[in-house]
């Protein structure tokens, strides 16, 4: 019997994540590392949010996420989006749960770093301090 395999992608800043979901025992791998072994616990919780929201049904799926580019926070947000999209593709009932919790579980966050302005030394809006003496 052929099991249903679903792939979904998510982006955040410059990080791109591709999640592969299939029937299984509830094992989640992030770049071939188990979710429980992720160094930063807060980011691990952020990645696992969609699974927490669906509750006991999370044990039905094996999920593998490959992430490229970006920093730790961008990668966690991209993986979270990819997992949520894969779950919705598997069962459309999850969409109602995710929409009620956080809009960014299903919609990409398109904010980017603001571009530096000409004549400014460091950041986009920082200015040099004026001296009146």
C-alpha positions in Angstrom: 0.0 0.0 0.0 1.4 3.4 -1.0 1.2 6.0 1.7 0.4 9.6 0.9 3.4 11.9 0.9 2.9 15.7 1.0 5.5 18.4 0.5 5.1 22.0 1.4 7.5 25.0 1.6 7.8 28.0 3.9 9.9 31.2 3.7 10.9 33.8 6.3 13.5 36.5 5.5 16.1 34.6 3.6 15.4 31.1 5.1 13.6 28.5 3.0 12.1 25.3 4.5 10.7 22.3 2.7 8.6 19.9 4.8 7.8 16.3 3.9 4.8 14.8 5.7 3.7 11.2 5.7 1.9 8.7 7.9 4.0 7.4 10.7 4.8 7.5 14.4 5.1 11.2 15.2 8.8 11.6 14.5 9.9 15.1 13.5 13.3 15.7 11.9 14.8 19.2 11.3 17.8 18.9 8.9 18.2 15.2 10.0 18.1 16.1 13.7 15.2 15.2 15.9 13.1 18.1 17.1 13.8 17.3 20.7 17.5 17.6 20.1 17.3 21.2 18.7 19.8 23.4 20.7 17.5 26.4 21.4 14.4 25.2 23.3 12.4 28.3 22.5 13.0 27.9 18.7 12.1 24.2 19.1 8.8 25.1 20.7 8.2 27.6 17.9 8.8 25.0 15.2 6.5 22.5 17.0 3.6 24.9 17.5 1.4 23.5 14.6 1.9 20.0 16.1 0.9 21.2 19.5 -2.3 22.7 18.2 -3.5 19.6 16.5 -3.0 17.6 19.7 -3.1 13.8 19.6 -3.3 13.7 15.8 0.4 14.8 15.7 1.4 11.2 16.6 0.0 10.1 13.2 2.6 11.9 11.1 6.3 11.6 10.4 7.7 15.0 9.3 11.1 15.8 7.8 12.1 19.5 7.3 15.1 20.6 5.3 16.0 24.3 5.9 18.5 26.4 3.9 19.7 29.9 4.4 18.9 32.6 7.0 19.5 32.7 10.7 18.1 30.6 13.6 14.9 32.6 14.0 14.2 32.9 10.3 14.7 29.1 9.9 12.4 28.3 12.8 9.6 30.5 11.4 10.1 29.0 7.9 9.9 25.5 9.3 6.8 26.4 11.3 5.1 27.7 8.2 6.1 24.7 6.1 4.8 22.2 8.7 1.5 24.0 9.0 1.0 24.2 5.2 1.8 20.5 4.9 -0.8 19.6 7.6 -3.5 21.7 6.0 -2.7 20.0 2.6 -3.2 16.6 4.4 -6.4 17.5 6.1 -8.3 20.8 5.5 -9.9 20.7 9.0 -6.6 21.9 10.4 -7.0 25.2 8.6 -9.7 26.4 11.0 -7.5 25.6 14.0 -4.5 27.4 12.6 -6.5 30.5 11.4 -8.0 30.9 14.9 -4.6 30.7 16.6 -2.2 32.8 14.5 -2.5 34.1 11.0 1.2 33.6 10.3 0.9 29.8 10.6 -0.5 29.7 7.0 0.6 33.1 5.5 4.2 34.0 4.9 5.6 37.0 6.8 7.0 39.3 4.1 8.7 41.9 6.3 12.4 42.5 5.4 15.2 44.6 6.8 14.9 48.2 5.8 17.4 49.5 3.2 20.2 51.9 4.3 19.7 55.5 3.2 22.4 57.5 1.4 24.6 59.5 3.8 23.8 57.4 6.8 26.7 55.6 8.4 25.2 52.6 10.2 21.5 51.8 10.1 18.5 52.8 8.0 17.2 55.5 10.3 20.0 56.3 12.6 21.5 59.8 12.3 24.7 61.3 13.6 24.4 63.1 16.9 24.2 67.0 16.7 26.6 69.0 18.7 25.5 72.5 19.8 28.7 73.5 21.5 
